[in-house]
Amino acid sequence: MTTPKVILVKPEDIPDIWIDVKPLLEEALAHSVGELHTTDILRMLLNEKEFLWIGIDNDELQSVLIAEPIKYPRKQILRIVIWTVSKDSEFNKWIPYLYVIEDLGRTLNCTHLEAWARKGLVRKLKWDHEYSVISKPIKPKQQRKRRRRSKQNG
């Protein structure tokens, strides 16, 4: 058994994996209200307006996450626009890897993660519920390491 990996895909590599990513995105978009189409997402990814992470386990694509930085007048956030997993995977397996997305958010000077999410994901993430948007602070790296060490010791 391999260790799952979450990889931030470079824009120039997206065309090479799009054939595998697109079906997972289409499944997720089937639950939306028509805001986006896969061609919109591809265009934004290639224009570096959004970021693509893939989750690989046992040499198979099992998770796809699309996020975009949003600049509000008083803070910047990293919004998770789509997060989907293959039928053979579970969200719970991928939730611990959110620190990878937080790291990019921190690099972009974001103070929070925000997500467009269905109720099931809201329950799984246990983030603060704000007016139909879920939110999770991105903590400084030192706090994250301390918390992880305390969990390992406890």
matplotlib code that plots the C-alpha trace (Angstrom):
import matplotlib.pyplot as plt

x = [0.0, 1.3, 1.0, -1.5, 0.1, -1.4, 0.2, -0.1, -0.2, 1.8, -0.3, 1.9, 1.2, -2.6, -3.2, -1.4, -3.7, -6.9, -8.4, -8.2, -9.3, -12.2, -14.6, -14.2, -15.0, -18.0, -19.4, -18.9, -20.4, -23.5, -24.4, -23.9, -26.4, -24.6, -22.0, -19.2, -18.4, -15.2, -14.1, -14.4, -12.3, -9.6, -9.4, -8.9, -6.4, -4.3, -4.6, -3.4, -6.5, -7.2, -5.0, -5.4, -4.4, -4.7, -4.7, -3.0, -3.1, -2.1, -1.1, -4.6, -6.2, -8.6, -9.1, -9.3, -9.4, -9.7, -9.1, -8.8, -7.5, -10.1, -9.1, -11.7, -11.1, -9.9, -8.5, -7.5, -8.8, -8.2, -11.6, -12.0, -14.3, -14.5, -13.3, -14.3, -13.1, -13.4, -16.1, -13.4, -12.1, -13.4, -13.2, -12.0, -8.8, -8.0, -9.0, -5.7, -3.9, -5.6, -2.4, -1.0, -3.7, -3.2, 0.5, -0.3, -2.8, -0.1, 2.3, -0.4, -0.9, -4.4, -5.8, -8.6, -9.7, -13.2, -15.2, -18.2, -19.5, -22.5, -23.9, -22.0, -18.6, -19.6, -20.3, -17.0, -14.8, -16.3, -15.3, -17.1, -20.4, -20.8, -23.9, -23.7, -19.9, -17.6, -14.4, -11.2, -8.4, -4.9, -2.7, 1.0, 3.2, 4.6, 1.1, 0.4, 3.6, 2.9, -0.7, 0.5, 3.2, 0.7, -1.7, 1.2, 2.1, -1.4]
y = [0.0, 3.4, 6.7, 9.1, 12.2, 15.6, 17.4, 21.0, 20.7, 23.2, 25.0, 23.6, 20.0, 20.4, 19.4, 16.1, 15.0, 16.8, 13.6, 12.0, 15.1, 16.1, 13.2, 13.8, 17.5, 16.7, 14.5, 17.3, 19.9, 17.7, 18.8, 22.5, 25.1, 25.7, 28.3, 26.5, 24.1, 22.1, 24.3, 27.3, 25.6, 24.5, 28.1, 29.5, 26.9, 27.5, 31.3, 30.8, 32.2, 28.9, 26.1, 22.4, 19.8, 16.1, 13.3, 10.1, 6.8, 3.4, 5.1, 6.2, 9.7, 9.7, 13.4, 16.7, 20.1, 23.4, 26.7, 30.3, 33.3, 35.9, 39.4, 41.1, 44.7, 43.7, 40.2, 37.6, 34.1, 30.9, 29.6, 25.9, 25.9, 22.2, 19.3, 15.8, 12.3, 9.1, 6.6, 4.3, 7.0, 8.9, 12.5, 11.5, 10.1, 13.4, 15.9, 15.5, 16.8, 20.2, 21.6, 21.4, 23.8, 26.0, 26.2, 27.8, 30.1, 31.2, 31.8, 34.0, 35.9, 34.5, 34.5, 31.9, 29.0, 29.2, 26.6, 26.2, 23.0, 20.7, 19.9, 16.5, 18.2, 20.9, 18.2, 16.4, 19.5, 21.0, 24.5, 27.6, 28.0, 31.5, 32.3, 29.3, 29.5, 27.5, 29.0, 27.8, 30.0, 29.3, 29.3, 30.3, 27.3, 27.3, 26.7, 23.9, 22.1, 22.4, 21.2, 18.2, 17.3, 17.5, 15.2, 12.7, 12.8, 12.6]
z = [0.0, -0.9, 1.0, -0.7, -2.3, -3.0, -5.9, -7.0, -10.8, -12.8, -15.5, -18.3, -17.1, -17.0, -20.6, -20.0, -17.1, -18.2, -19.6, -16.2, -14.2, -16.4, -15.5, -11.8, -12.3, -14.4, -11.6, -9.1, -11.5, -11.9, -8.3, -9.0, -10.4, -13.6, -12.5, -14.2, -17.0, -17.3, -20.2, -17.9, -15.3, -17.8, -19.2, -15.6, -14.7, -17.9, -17.3, -13.7, -12.2, -10.4, -9.0, -9.4, -6.9, -7.5, -4.9, -6.0, -4.1, -5.4, -8.6, -9.3, -9.4, -6.5, -5.6, -7.5, -5.8, -7.6, -5.7, -6.5, -4.5, -3.8, -2.7, -0.5, 0.6, 4.1, 3.6, 1.0, 1.1, -0.9, -2.0, -2.7, -5.7, -6.3, -4.3, -5.5, -5.0, -7.1, -6.2, -4.8, -2.4, 0.6, 1.5, 5.0, 3.6, 1.9, 4.7, 6.5, 3.4, 3.5, 5.0, 1.4, 0.3, 3.4, 2.6, -0.8, 0.8, 3.3, 0.4, -1.3, 2.0, 2.5, 6.0, 5.5, 3.4, 2.1, 0.3, -1.9, -0.4, -0.2, 3.3, 3.5, 3.1, 5.6, 8.2, 7.5, 7.6, 10.8, 9.8, 11.0, 9.2, 7.8, 5.6, 3.3, 3.0, 5.2, 6.5, 8.2, 9.3, 7.9, 11.0, 11.0, 10.3, 13.8, 15.3, 12.9, 13.8, 17.5, 17.1, 15.1, 17.6, 20.5, 18.7, 18.1, 21.8, 23.1]

ax = plt.figure().add_subplot(projection="3d")
ax.plot(x, y, z, "-o")
ax.set_aspect("equal")
plt.show()
